[in-house]
Amino acid sequence: MKRHKLVLSSLLMLCLLLSSIAWTPWGAIYGSARDERSVGDQAVDKEISLSIKKSMADKDGEKALQIHVYCFLKHVYLIGAINDTAFQSFAIKTAKATQDVKKVTNYFVKESDTTADDLKITAKVRAALIAEGDLSATQIEQETMNGEVVLLGMVRSKKDAQLAIKTARGVDGVRKVTSFMIPSN
């Protein structure tokens, strides 16, 4: 059993490494440098989120794509546009049962046909966050579903979180902004 856990942990860490460098050769280093968490906390959080995502994909790969899994300091966030309440419940139960998880927060909206509009809103919000000079936008993850923007991540301060919310609300097409940002101080 210990060997199985060691192999699984090693595979998850390899996935973490590969996913970090997929976009740029310096992705793993830059990702760690810009994050408010320690490298050890990032690794644990990534292992947790990958484990949950794998369990969801094993149950139903298509539905698993509808739920995004984020983890910050062992707090899991399940974000998605999915109508299947049974799969929502499965995802929540799986996250709660995952080793080291301290808390699970879910934010589900109804599925809709707004993908193209949501992609445009996502791009506009990302651009607005980056253009905001007083904000470290690279620390903020976002999901857009039905015109609703969800902001997640570890930010430097409450001021940064408030500024990100204000910036996202100012983007044309945004109907609602929900924040799960965690100030580090």
Phi, psi and omega in degrees: 000318179296321179296319179299316179295321179296316179296314180298315178299318179296318178295318178296320178294322176297317177300318178301312180299312181295320180291330180288330183257004184297323184275319181216153179296336181261010184304316182295318181290312182297318179301319179289321184292327184270354184270141180283349179270159174290161178299321178298316178296320178298317181295316179297314180298319180293319178298318178298310183295322178294322179296316179295314181298319179298315179298319178294317181294325177296326180283312181199101184302321181292314180290328178299329179291341182275350180240123178265137183247123176238151177217128177227117180052046176069012175258118185265138176239123176253116186235129179183164175251101185208133180270341185285099183293330178294319179288324174303312180299318178300315181298317180295313180299317179298314181298316181295329182274352182287136182305137176079354180289128180266326186205150177232129175238132178239149177218100181245140173237167179291145175296146177210182182254045185249021186305312182297315178296319180296321178296320177296315179298316179303314180296318180294318179295315179301314180297318180294320179295319179293321181291337179287102187297333182273010187235137174270081187295339182291346179272355187253122173269155178213149172231142176234126181219120178058034181081000178264128182256131176246125179252133181223158172134172176267121179243166185293324187204169174298326179299316178298317180298315180296320179294319179296318179298312180300317180297314180296319179297333182280357182275133179300131179099345179283120180271329185201147175235127175243132183247130169239028180286145183242112177289138181280343178236000000 
